[in-house]
Every structure is written in structure tokens, then in C-alpha cells.
Amino acid sequence: MLGVTVTELLAGEAQPPAPEAEAQVKTALTYSASVTGQRWARARWYGFVALTFSCVLAALICFICEFAISQSLTWSLIVFASLVLGWGILAPLLVAGKKRFQKSLLALTILIFPYLGVLSGLVAPGRVVFRLGSAVSAVSLAYLWLGFLLFSRLRGHRWSAVGVLALLAFPHTMAVNAFIPYFLPGETSTNNILVNLFACLLLAALCFGADVMIALGRRKGF
């Protein structure tokens, strides 16, 4: 690239043409990158095994303890459902080859509503937990997917993506707070609207300012 060989880049100075040395350097760099990738893949696999083992062990301990004490299973089922949800979200981050974050978010989107159904049946048979949790989850999932799309599209302007998310955090918070009195009559939110708005605007301004400073630094060669 630009008439500079890999050997010259590594040496930091011009070198006489040496095709064999150039080929050896490229082979060594390719091998090094391959070894590093294999190590990361192996580490992620070990992390997946550890995660799976920990979840299974925690579930078994809870089942055994509750059944030994009360000869029934109630709260341990909540723990088991939570472990399945957590495992389903974290596993793609460890074993998925490509688009790990997207697959993890997709797993959350698929699993959260069945989880809320199980939780509602175990904790509050009146379905309040499921209705309130589903409403909050739907708004939050839309917010998370929008954030994922922003980071995917604005790869060179990550701080701007964070700034947009900060601005959208205010309507997200307002929507979540509006669900509380709707599904739980008599309950009101204690969040201060002005404080939330000021915090979101301040965070967004800082993020946009950081992105502008980074862009200016790049133009000046920093």
C-alpha cells in the first residue's frame, strides 16, 4: 500500500527489495493473527462452559435446598427461570461467531416475554406482573434495538450515537413511568421530570461535544 512494504513499515525505514523476506513477514503476521483468534475462541468456549456449569449448579442447589426444607418447589422455580434467561442472553456473547451482540439482543427479545409469563404465574397470578412487565419490556427492547442500529450505522461517530440515546432516554423514562399508574392504580412515580430532562440533555451535549472534538482532532492529524 502506498508503495511501502510490510518489512519497511516494521523497520521504520526504506529497505532494499526482498520478496522472500516480505513473504515470510506476511506469513508470520497471518499466523500470529490466527493464533490470537484461536486463543480468544478457546477462552470464550471455556467461559461458556463455566457459565453453563455455574447455572446448572446454582439451579440444582436451589432445588435441593427448597425441597429439603418445604418438600415443594416455589421460589427455586423463579431462580431457575432467571438462570435460563441469563444463560440465553450471555451464551451468544461467548459462542456466537459473528454478530454476537445482535444475537444476544435477539435472545433477550425472544426470551423476555415467556420469562415474564412464568414469573407472573409464580409470583402474581393476577397477571399484573406480566402486563406491566410486558409493556416496560416492549418499550425497553425498542430502545435497545434502536441503540444497536445507531451504533451499527454510526461506526465512526460512536459518541454521537450515545448522545442520541441520551436524548431518547428521556421519552423512554417517561413512557415507563406512565405505565406504573396505568397498571397499578393508586401508585405514582417519584421521578423528577425536570431533573431527568436536564440530565439527558447534559449527557447528550457532552457526547456530541466529544464527537466534535474527536472529528476536529482527526482533521488536524491527532
Disulfide bonds with the S-S distance in Angstrom:
none
